[in-house]
Amino acid sequence: MLPKSEVKYIQSLSQKKFRDEEGVFVIEGIKMADEILSSYSHLVRAVYATEKWIVKNQGKLTNSISVHELQTFELQKITGLSVANEVLVVLNKPTSIKFVPDENPVVVALDQIQDPGNLGTIIRTCDWFGVNQIICSPDSVDAYNPKVVQSAMGSLLRVTIEYKQIEQFINDHSMYTPCVAVLDGETYHDFLFPEKTLLIIGNESRGVSVSLRKIATKAITIPRRGEAESLNAAVAAAILLSKIRG
Amino acid sequence: MLPKSEVKYIQSLSQKKFRDEEGVFVIEGIKMADEILSSYSHLVRAVYATEKWIVKNQGKLTNSISVHELQTFELQKITGLSVANEVLVVLNKPTSIKFVPDENPVVVALDQIQDPGNLGTIIRTCDWFGVNQIICSPDSVDAYNPKVVQSAMGSLLRVTIEYKQIEQFINDHSMYTPCVAVLDGETYHDFLFPEKTLLIIGNESRGVSVSLRKIATKAITIPRRGEAESLNAAVAAAILLSKIRG
């Protein structure tokens, strides 16, 4: 039986404040647990799972991992999903890797992205195209939010995500050309992306903030052929990344 | 005061069964209500809104629309959102437009798409790129699911979505070349999309079903440069559409 204090502890990790204090986050589900235990087991603190899952995955559970066998109704108490999966893992946030411009021809900057699904999808898309560094403005959604984790999957552990003012990054790294994605810029087809590109994607409803538009050297657009008012932020990021890194 | 029966009626519309029986669906929020009332007011059956919203939008509310002024706590009872917005609209599903191949160089087919956010995003992306016809396999998520509506926005009323076997569409429309998006096909950069393309996007975890892969004439791939296991289905659709229709 899982003690009440531990139930409360895991529940508290749905909030950013407690994730930050503890330096941990939660992943759920067989597929993601499998990826984490295969490639990132050094980050795993604790596993909460059904007997069936534990028997099947015994070989991956090193001594440093605290393993808790739970009944389904107990898992249901700690899950962030509507229906609990067979396994929930608490793991340490990865330590940030020092940013090396030479290894990053493209950096993606997100200006006040609010939707966790969008952030997760952008992280996964960056990972697909070999973009390893994302800058999020401090008022963006937290990358360890359970919904971000769910849509980013293992990519969350491969892409470094740093929360800081995008203006600060631009000041500190003048070798990058800041390019904003907007509705009225240069068509991206004909656009020759600079050798070092900082691709700036704006907020879901307001787009890129005025101050960043002023600083940006280039403004690029995905031309509209139909009638939708805008493209989803993750979709816009993906189309531009496929052009830069395709 | 909204009668209990009406509260129940609106709540029931969160389920596909009742939406189908009534031929209606629900949209919520100021932005979407504005778009619906400006361009599709002939579809609107009823509006449930705060006094403030009604005063502001009086000019758009024709006589055929049944308008209900509600207190915020009453709106909270009928909303599908966690916090009710100022306005909720019940409207008729648009009647399908007869499919004319001559007007549709590209048709998108979705094979068992399950995530409502993905379907909504794909509908909006199709609308952006001027693709007006989507075929969903019968076991795909319902296009009038509230979460699909929320991410598709007004595009749901401009793009025709038909639920039928994709194999059936291929049999009936031999002028279209069926192209599946897969992980091991021809690189999409070098791929010359046929004059009439049926772009088939697969299920989020299983990809395109084996039977459709066998029928498809072409298999295309977005090359991976990093380590993510796969691309999100809506992202893959968007990147390929940007290539075909960009």
Interface residues (C-beta under 8 A of the other chain):
Chain A: K31 E35 G117 T121 R124 T125 C126 D127 W128 F129 G130 V131 N132 S151 M153 G154 S155 R158 H189 S205 I222 P223 R224 R225 G226 E227 A228 E229 S230 L231 N232 A234 V235 A238 I239 S242 R245 G246
Chain B: K31 E35 G117 T121 R124 T125 C126 D127 W128 F129 G130 V131 N132 S151 M153 G154 S155 R158 H189 S205 I222 P223 R224 R225 G226 E227 A228 E229 S230 L231 N232 A234 V235 A238 I239 S242 R245 G246
